[in-house]
Amino acid sequence: MEAVEIEYLKKQSAQYLNILKSTDKGYNAEIKVLNYSELGCVITNMLKLCILGLEQDNGKKLSIDVGLVLEQALQLFPTDEMELLDIINEMQIKESYAEVK
């Protein structure tokens, strides 16, 4: 890969790779909630969803706010990172095409 392409990838990475925040022990992913009550609801609904999955045939009915769980999953989905992967993929295709010629 040429120096120009590497610089381009560095600039694109700075713009798109923003879901994970670096820490001393790895990375953190941030989710947005309105307050502690909503955070509590998110956590309890995720746990209830897991319990429901484990106890499907047990006949228990749990109240789960599936919409809230899905909202949090959407916040965690790395949309910007997917766009960067598209850019990298396009560069790879162009490079492979140039090698064939």
C-alpha positions in Angstrom: 0.0 0.0 0.0 1.3 3.4 -0.9 1.9 6.2 1.6 -0.9 8.3 0.1 -3.4 5.4 0.7 -2.2 4.9 4.2 -2.7 8.6 5.0 -6.1 8.4 3.4 -7.0 5.5 5.6 -5.7 7.3 8.7 -8.0 10.3 8.0 -11.0 8.1 7.3 -10.3 6.0 10.4 -10.3 9.2 12.6 -13.7 10.2 11.1 -15.4 6.8 11.2 -14.0 4.8 14.0 -15.8 6.4 16.9 -18.0 3.8 18.7 -15.1 2.4 20.8 -13.3 4.6 23.2 -9.8 3.5 24.1 -9.0 2.8 27.8 -6.0 1.3 29.7 -7.6 -2.1 29.6 -9.2 -2.2 26.2 -12.2 -0.3 24.8 -15.5 1.1 26.0 -18.7 1.4 24.0 -21.1 4.1 25.1 -24.9 3.9 25.1 -27.1 6.9 25.5 -29.9 6.9 28.1 -32.0 9.7 29.5 -31.4 8.9 33.2 -30.7 6.2 35.7 -34.3 4.9 35.5 -34.0 4.3 31.8 -30.6 2.6 32.3 -32.2 0.4 34.9 -35.1 -0.4 32.5 -32.6 -1.3 29.8 -30.6 -3.6 32.0 -33.7 -5.3 33.5 -35.3 -5.8 30.1 -32.1 -7.3 28.7 -31.9 -9.7 31.7 -35.7 -10.5 31.3 -35.1 -11.2 27.6 -32.3 -13.7 28.5 -34.5 -15.3 31.2 -37.4 -15.6 28.7 -35.1 -17.3 26.3 -34.0 -19.8 28.9 -37.5 -20.4 30.2 -39.5 -20.5 26.9 -41.3 -23.7 27.7 -41.9 -23.0 31.4 -45.1 -21.1 30.9 -44.0 -17.9 32.7 -44.9 -14.6 31.2 -42.5 -11.7 31.6 -43.1 -8.1 30.7 -40.3 -7.0 28.4 -39.9 -3.7 26.6 -38.5 -5.1 23.4 -38.4 -1.7 21.8 -36.1 -0.3 24.5 -33.7 -3.3 24.1 -33.7 -2.8 20.3 -33.0 0.9 20.6 -29.9 0.1 22.7 -28.8 -2.5 20.2 -29.2 0.2 17.4 -27.0 2.6 19.4 -24.3 -0.1 19.7 -24.4 -0.9 15.9 -21.2 0.5 14.4 -22.7 2.3 11.4 -19.7 4.6 10.8 -17.3 1.7 11.1 -19.3 -0.1 8.4 -18.9 2.9 6.1 -15.1 2.8 6.7 -15.1 -0.9 5.8 -16.8 0.0 2.5 -14.0 2.6 1.8 -11.3 0.0 2.6 -13.1 -2.6 0.4 -13.3 -0.1 -2.5 -9.6 0.6 -2.2 -8.8 -3.2 -2.1 -10.9 -3.8 -5.2 -9.2 -0.9 -7.1 -5.8 -2.3 -6.0 -6.7 -5.8 -7.1 -8.0 -4.5 -10.4 -4.8 -2.5 -11.0 -2.7 -5.6 -10.3 -4.6 -7.6 -12.9 -3.9 -5.1 -15.7 
